[in-house]
Amino acid sequence: MTIRKAIDLLVDWGLVVRRHGSGTYVARKDVHHETSNLTGLAEVLRKQGKEVVSQVLAFEVMPAPPAIASLLRIKIDERIYFSRRVRYVDGKPLMLEDSYMPVKLFRNLSLSHLEGSKFDYIEKECGIIISGNYETLTPVLADKQLARSMNVPEQTPLLRITSLSYSDSGEFLNYSVMFRNASEYQVDYHLRRVQAQSPLA
């Protein structure tokens, strides 16, 4: 592939922009998340004056499959909530999220909670302190199902994020798999070197 063709693809994907008589530049992201601590997506974006809406596509109680049970440190087939939702920012789909949460920790989780902020529900209503979060970020291309859910063309670059949250007592609270639109979303991390106890240690 030639350099010109590669740049053409980046322009098509919305990752760079051409300015006549000036050159090619990295596109400015509409959604910008700068963080040195753990905050919920809705909390960050609302502070930026953006409208955040969650559309819940699925919500059910199911037995935990082995892989999810292992991540949440619960028994296989123990009851968990499964939810799927699309997060819209200023009317545009930013993220598709699948989440798994132990029923024993969140007896009254409802559709209305998922339409809002899970962080607010966990901390303010359940009184559980979210101590930390493990995240893995992987670039992927949208397949047919993801493209339809997020209203983007197939092969659009997405950011796949797996997230495992834990409490100050070491209990695992939530495991999520998220797909975010890479052309609309940017995260800047400020990481500090500290000594802390991890439940995975």
Beta strands, then each sheet from edge to edge (+ up, - down):
strand 1: 16-19
strand 2: 23-26
strand 3: 31-35
strand 4: 52-63
strand 5: 79-89
strand 6: 92-102
strand 7: 130-141
strand 8: 157-167
strand 9: 172-181
strand 10: 185-189
sheet 1: 1+ 2-
sheet 2: 3+ 10+
sheet 3: 4+ 5- 6+ 9- 8+ 7-
end
